Amino acid sequence: MAVNYAESWATDLLTILEQASLTSPFVTTNVKWLGAKTFHFTQMSVSGFQNHSRNGGWNRGTFAQTDVPYTVGFDRDVEFLVDKADVDETNETLSIQNITKTFQSTQVAPETDAYFFSKVASVAQGIAGYNSSTAISTYTTDNVFSLLKGFLAAGKLRRYRAMGCLIMYVTSEIMDLLEQSKSFTRHINLETLTNNGLGIETRVTSIDGIPVMEVIDDERFYDKFDFTTGFAPVAHSDTVVGSHKINVLIACQMSTYIVPKVSSIYYFNPGTHTQGDGYLYQNRQFGDVFVFPNGKDGKVDSVYVDTDTAEYSAA
């Protein structure tokens, strides 16, 4: 644990230049928990019309109702103990308030995005026609617009595009190319997307009415992460397939959700706990990310991912 006992210091921390959470539009609290960590989604399907006979009689249709359980499994926690003397001797820069602020901006927000992006990417990679692999060097100012348009037209995405519920995430490099593209005529501005009171500001434009959002801090934009301590892309080795950086990810707000189960934050002053003579902060976040099937045939058809062809290397 590194503590700065400098003889002269400022009470304020340096500004943390991290991009805020990009996936707040997908957070939902509209889930009823019945004392368990599993909630249920009911999938119903019905048969269609048949030719009517004028000799009498009706064609009997069929219906099916399937109960699909969804279990949350992403359970995270941390605690920090700051000794009273350390707070005093660092002129309160080593305070729970500053630690909490740093933790929220450098760990919570990026990890939320990393888990969302990797989970949605994994789902899309398991569905034929809803994923692709493109070397980032393949993208140019001449083809970037047509490539993105093609992704938005994949499979049944046209249906969700018409509903206006899709969001497309792209790397900064792709956003730069789009800005220079002669085929793309819209402006690219700093905008804010909000949902349930949560908002983020980043470089945003639109294609066919679909928001296109830049992922500036691309270390959270991979298809697979190791969440053992914090989060990090999985490095390629002789026995392990490495992570791939995501070029483009598309998700639908009507069928893709970040579902929080438990959000517990505790703060204890010295003397109110038994773990030491200091301030104690505890934070637990328990939830998951789910991509739901459509209501017609029970298939997932509302997400898409395009990844780079190169595997991540820690070197």
JOURFEN-V254956 format. One line per field, one symbol per residue. burial: b if it has 16 or more other ideal C-beta (glycine too) atoms within 10 Angstrom, else e. A space follows every 50 residues. Layout:
burial->???
This chain:
burial->eeeeeeeeeeeeeeeeebbbbbbbbbbeeeeeeeeeeebeeebeeeeeee eeeeeeeeeeeeeeeeeeebebebebeeebbbeeebbeebeebbbbebbb eebebebbbbbbbbbbbbbbbbbbbebeebbbeeebeebeeeebbebbee bbebbbbeebbeeebbbbbbbeebbbbbbebeebeeebeeeebeeeeeeb ebbbbebeebbbbbbbbeebbbbbbeeeeebbbbebeeeeebbbbbbbbb bbbebbbbbbbeeeeeebeeeeeeeeebbbbbbebbbbbbbbbbeeeeeb bbbbbbbbeebbeee
